């Protein structure tokens, strides 16, 4: 059990990538905190983990709400005695040409992806430093942390920004044995991606099949989607790594779409 008795808070963990990471961490012995805007869904996920033999709790968390983030982290620390791992995973997608993108949607995207990463990082780092046993901060970036695609200006900007944030956290956290890294998946077949397929087809004037083949998977080596388990295994590796030797880095999990 690579994460036995570690406390891990995962945002956006009621579905998709976050949920898969939560289950994988629980299987590896972690005490998992399911943080999501939808408390009912978060509670259902936590109950599934407990039923499967793991340890989990749910907290309501809008990652753009400072008070709610601080409260959720405090609840987790009170329940489990500290904080060891943060997975900053909550995110949304808005598809639009830049010239048609509203300022409100630009701000909404950056608030969820960057403000949310900042607020959860600050709260969890404070708890990690107080406990004195180090920790791992993991941001859910994207291939779009390195590459750009049409129709995704705020998403690409935010995902690039996470790499900069991780580098600062790696430097500031080193003295307290806190590592920070970014996972950069390719397209993962989650509800978030499924929603994009018809939206991109409409904006680009092509079929949904062409969106998958010639837009989403065009640059991969094998035409395959990244899986939620691919990402979960990477998150497990980063959380269980034993030293500051691996910090301030981004790991791309994309079937070769982006190669560093």
DOVO-852271 format. One line per field, with one value per residue (C-alpha): residue in three letters; chain; x, y, z. Coordinates in pm, whole numbers. Example, Ala and Ser with C-alpha at 12.3 -4.5 7.8 and 13.67 -1.06 7.14 Angstrom:
BEGIN
code <- c(ALA|SER)
unit <- c(A|A)
X <- c(1230|1367)
Y <- c(-450|-106)
Z <- c(780|714)
END
This chain:
BEGIN
code <- c(UNK|UNK|UNK|UNK|UNK|UNK|UNK|UNK|UNK|UNK|UNK|UNK|UNK|UNK|UNK|UNK|UNK|UNK|UNK|UNK|UNK|UNK|UNK|UNK|UNK|UNK|UNK|UNK|UNK|UNK|UNK|UNK|UNK|UNK|UNK|UNK|UNK|UNK|UNK|UNK|UNK|UNK|UNK|UNK|UNK|UNK|UNK|UNK|UNK|UNK|UNK|UNK|UNK|UNK|UNK|UNK|UNK|UNK|UNK|UNK|UNK|UNK|UNK|UNK|UNK|UNK|UNK|UNK|UNK|UNK|UNK|UNK|UNK|UNK|UNK|UNK|UNK|UNK|UNK|UNK|UNK|UNK|UNK|UNK|UNK|UNK|UNK|UNK|UNK|UNK|UNK|UNK|UNK|UNK|UNK|UNK|UNK|UNK|UNK|UNK|UNK|UNK|UNK|UNK|UNK|UNK|UNK|UNK|UNK|UNK|UNK|UNK|UNK|UNK|UNK|UNK|UNK|UNK|UNK|UNK|UNK|UNK|UNK|UNK|UNK|UNK|UNK|UNK|UNK|UNK|UNK|UNK|UNK|UNK|UNK|UNK|UNK|UNK|UNK|UNK|UNK|UNK|UNK|UNK|UNK|UNK|UNK|UNK|UNK|UNK|UNK|UNK|UNK|UNK|UNK|UNK|UNK|UNK|UNK|UNK|UNK|UNK|UNK|UNK|UNK|UNK|UNK|UNK|UNK|UNK|UNK|UNK|UNK|UNK|UNK|UNK|UNK|UNK|UNK|UNK|UNK|UNK|UNK|UNK|UNK|UNK|UNK|UNK|UNK|UNK|UNK|UNK|UNK|UNK|UNK|UNK|UNK|UNK|UNK|UNK|UNK|UNK|UNK|UNK|UNK|UNK|UNK|UNK|UNK|UNK|UNK|UNK|UNK|UNK|UNK|UNK|UNK|UNK|UNK|UNK|UNK|UNK|UNK|UNK|UNK|UNK|UNK|UNK|UNK|UNK|UNK|UNK|UNK|UNK|UNK|UNK|UNK|UNK|UNK|UNK|UNK|UNK|UNK|UNK|UNK|UNK|UNK|UNK|UNK|UNK|UNK|UNK|UNK|UNK|UNK|UNK|UNK|UNK|UNK|UNK)
unit <- c(A|A|A|A|A|A|A|A|A|A|A|A|A|A|A|A|A|A|A|A|A|A|A|A|A|A|A|A|A|A|A|A|A|A|A|A|A|A|A|A|A|A|A|A|A|A|A|A|A|A|A|A|A|A|A|A|A|A|A|A|A|A|A|A|A|A|A|A|A|A|A|A|A|A|A|A|A|A|A|A|A|A|A|A|A|A|A|A|A|A|A|A|A|A|A|A|A|A|A|A|A|A|A|A|A|A|A|A|A|A|A|A|A|A|A|A|A|A|A|A|A|A|A|A|A|A|A|A|A|A|A|A|A|A|A|A|A|A|A|A|A|A|A|A|A|A|A|A|A|A|A|A|A|A|A|A|A|A|A|A|A|A|A|A|A|A|A|A|A|A|A|A|A|A|A|A|A|A|A|A|A|A|A|A|A|A|A|A|A|A|A|A|A|A|A|A|A|A|A|A|A|A|A|A|A|A|A|A|A|A|A|A|A|A|A|A|A|A|A|A|A|A|A|A|A|A|A|A|A|A|A|A|A|A|A|A|A|A|A|A|A|A|A|A|A|A|A|A|A|A|A|A|A|A|A|A|A|A|A|A)
X <- c(0|195|-20|-108|-262|-182|-455|-539|-780|-901|-1106|-1365|-1356|-1723|-1670|-1417|-1044|-1080|-1306|-1066|-774|-981|-1052|-689|-562|-811|-694|-341|-441|-504|-773|-947|-1133|-1382|-1413|-1675|-1931|-2200|-2203|-2457|-2237|-1927|-2101|-2210|-1850|-1719|-1982|-1877|-1516|-1615|-1835|-1533|-1329|-1157|-1161|-1325|-1526|-1699|-1673|-1859|-1608|-1647|-1277|-1333|-1483|-1203|-1409|-1544|-1198|-1051|-1350|-1330|-959|-1008|-1280|-1050|-762|-990|-1123|-799|-526|-339|-295|-42|-160|-357|-491|-607|-833|-1156|-1212|-1456|-1430|-1584|-1543|-1543|-1340|-1148|-1323|-1662|-1559|-1728|-1517|-1735|-1650|-1280|-1286|-1490|-1239|-937|-1113|-1189|-854|-609|-782|-900|-549|-413|-677|-657|-278|-254|-492|-330|25|-59|-188|115|358|171|186|556|557|591|348|273|77|-38|-207|-420|-279|-322|-133|-266|-20|236|38|-242|-563|-820|-1134|-971|-799|-881|-827|-485|-387|-495|-327|-1|-35|-49|305|428|241|385|738|689|532|824|1073|880|775|1112|1224|911|951|650|674|467|415|172|6|-65|-311|-415|-784|-949|-1297|-1482|-1816|-1613|-1455|-1776|-1942|-1668|-1708|-2039|-1935|-1613|-1792|-2031|-1760|-1527|-1796|-1689|-1838|-1803|-1601|-1360|-1328|-1216|-985|-845|-856|-844|-631|-449|-114|-111|111|-173|-504|-606|-764|-575|-768|-863|-654|-350|-385|-458|-140|62|-99|-10|352|384|214|425|761|996|1202|1236|1424|1099|944|854|798|520|453|263|34|-99|-9|275|72|323|680|928)
Y <- c(0|295|560|385|635|934|1198|1304|1579|1560|1838|1759|1401|1308|1200|1146|1162|1280|989|735|885|872|501|424|616|439|102|210|286|661|842|1017|1348|1387|1762|1871|2145|1877|1750|1476|1337|1369|1185|909|865|857|597|383|391|299|14|-116|-122|217|526|839|1147|1416|1794|2060|2273|2542|2595|2962|3031|3113|3049|2719|2595|2680|2520|2201|2158|2227|1960|1708|1788|1762|1426|1263|1446|1626|1666|1483|1508|1764|1678|2008|1858|2062|2213|2295|2363|2639|2613|2944|3144|3408|3693|3561|3472|3678|3835|3662|3320|3411|3506|3198|2963|3126|3141|2768|2650|2904|3070|2727|2586|2877|2861|2484|2490|2764|2586|2244|2376|2546|2213|2024|2268|2254|1873|1874|1558|1704|1651|1637|1894|1764|1983|1842|2019|1906|1864|2219|2314|2286|2305|2524|2439|2665|2757|2712|3041|3056|2683|2689|3004|2852|2517|2691|2890|2575|2486|2822|2782|2432|2561|2830|2582|2343|2613|2752|2411|2239|2340|2170|1864|1961|1863|2006|1857|1873|1584|1673|1425|1410|1373|1147|1017|1181|1370|1691|1566|1407|1749|1907|1672|1812|2166|2144|1973|2268|2537|2367|2254|1890|1562|1436|1141|1385|1580|1262|1138|1459|1703|1522|1221|1344|1398|1075|786|533|721|625|822|846|658|769|480|606|935|772|562|876|1050|751|761|1134|1113|820|948|965|1281|1629|1479|1490|1833|2130|1899|1822|1468|1430|1127|1154|861|1071|1378|1607|1484|1668)
Z <- c(0|-132|39|364|609|387|373|18|-84|-444|-598|-863|-737|-778|-1138|-1418|-1355|-995|-905|-1056|-862|-544|-587|-674|-372|-145|-277|-184|175|160|356|71|88|-198|-256|-506|-563|-575|-217|-291|-568|-351|-69|-308|-426|-69|21|-277|-156|200|71|-123|197|175|395|256|344|139|168|-25|-211|-471|-539|-623|-278|-32|281|149|50|390|567|362|424|794|811|645|881|1184|1069|957|1147|870|497|280|-81|-281|-625|-777|-1042|-1058|-1400|-1677|-2048|-2261|-2638|-2826|-3077|-2886|-3070|-2954|-2599|-2328|-2057|-1798|-1944|-1961|-1591|-1499|-1661|-1498|-1161|-1154|-1290|-1144|-850|-741|-764|-561|-286|-240|-252|10|247|202|225|554|687|553|714|1043|1046|963|753|404|120|-249|-449|-787|-1045|-1323|-1623|-1981|-2303|-2334|-2061|-2343|-2667|-2801|-2982|-3145|-2950|-2606|-2522|-2146|-2096|-2262|-2072|-1740|-1800|-1893|-1571|-1358|-1462|-1338|-1011|-958|-1006|-741|-499|-560|-463|-167|-38|-58|293|431|206|-6|-371|-658|-1002|-1293|-1476|-1838|-1989|-2350|-2426|-2169|-2255|-1967|-1971|-2006|-2329|-2460|-2429|-2641|-2937|-3074|-2976|-3178|-3466|-3486|-3456|-3706|-3948|-3944|-3824|-3469|-3598|-3762|-3437|-3261|-3537|-3684|-3393|-3060|-3149|-3459|-3287|-3084|-3191|-3194|-3224|-2871|-2588|-2260|-1989|-1640|-1506|-1700|-1515|-1179|-1199|-1272|-974|-757|-871|-797|-457|-341|-468|-172|-214|-362|-655|-853|-807|-1025|-1322|-1567|-1684|-2010|-2037|-2390|-2616|-2752|-2847|-2676|-2633|-2413)
END
